[in-house]
């Protein structure tokens, strides 16, 4: 993703907030059939892994869970509010007319590795958690226990769980940060007049803190270095698979030189 510095968001709380406020993510995979996209409601768990874990479920008839391999790299895209920005909303346009239309948006890209969980207990626990979260605002929240047991078990067997351990979170909030203060405020006023409110509350107005493992968060640089070294070794293995004779010859030559030095 093209990411100019003034649009980059690195605050994990802001990224987690967007993912939880807009849990419908686009899961991008690349299997033998090429690129594929599935739109799924995700549960985010910030207490597991270096950057958190995403959980979701797909229909058993969906070929996704059979096409992906354990540990495949995947991408999940979460998008919050977006909208067209007219140059007429900028006060500066009335002065020098050097403004053009644009589109503002806020997205989070979650890079990670997927794992299929064809486990009824995992699915049942995930469905219960998603239900509690999204039914909480209802006047009479629906519970899984409200459905007949045999019917519910049949529905559980009809889906397969997936779990994605996040390796990296990339946030891009394109919100006219590259404009003058008066122009930014003009765009905000126009959007508010249309009934569009900020998708992420300010730090001071956040009432629900995001749970995460502080100990792991402080040592995340060690984990990132470890993954970097693993990728280096993976590149070495790939080179060996492609041309083992030349690769071993180069290793033998390097070992000989190091021995004599």
Secondary structure, 3 states (H helix, E strand, C coil): CCCCHHHEECCHHHHHHHHHHCCEEEEEEEECCEEEEEEEECEEECCCCCCCEEEEEEECCCCHHHHCCCCCEEEEEEEEEEEEECHHHCCCHHHHCCCCCEEEEEEEEEEEEEEEECCHHHHHHHHHHHHHHHHCCCCCCCCHHHCCHHHHHHHHHCEEEEEEEEEEEEEEEECCCCCCHHHHHHHHHHHHHCCCCCCCCCHHHCCCCCCCCHHHHHCHHHHHHHHHHHHHHHHHHHHHHHCHHHHHHHHHHHHHHHHHC
